[in-house]
Amino acid sequence: MAIIITDECINCGACEPECPNTAIYEASDDWKYSDGTSLKGDLVLTNGKTVNADDAQEPISDEVYYISPDKCTECKGFHDEPQCAAVCPVDCCVPDENHVETEKELLQKQQFLHQQ
């Protein structure tokens, strides 16, 4: 499953540079599928959703840092554990029960995001 940042976040920003998928954004910032990935132009995501990788997406939170669940792979394919949770000083990076994925699905998403 993806990771979510709870409202206990103190907006310290420690998590953002740790994300290998560039899935973490500052509150109120737009995000793009192309940020930090190899995705470009029109594409179909692993969940079947059709998007343009370069189009700005609406912020998920306007109060605290947030994680795009479409880009979060729990660091599978990069690290043994989610790096955002490892560096968070207030333990507000937790599993997102609304975005449950298997390890296989997370690895497929990681490969999709970083196609060579």
HELIX and SHEET records of a PDB file:
HELIX    1   1 GLU A   16  GLU A   18  5                                   3    
HELIX    2   2 GLN A   83  VAL A   87  1                                   5    
HELIX    3   3 GLU A  103  LEU A  113  1                                  11    
SHEET    1   A 2 ILE A   3  ILE A   5  0                                        
SHEET    2   A 2 CYS A  93  PRO A  95 -1                                        
SHEET    1   B 2 ILE A  24  TYR A  25  0                                        
SHEET    2   B 2 TYR A  66  ILE A  67 -1                                        
SHEET    1   C 2 ASP A  42  VAL A  44  0                                        
SHEET    2   C 2 THR A  50  ASN A  52 -1                                        
END                                                                             
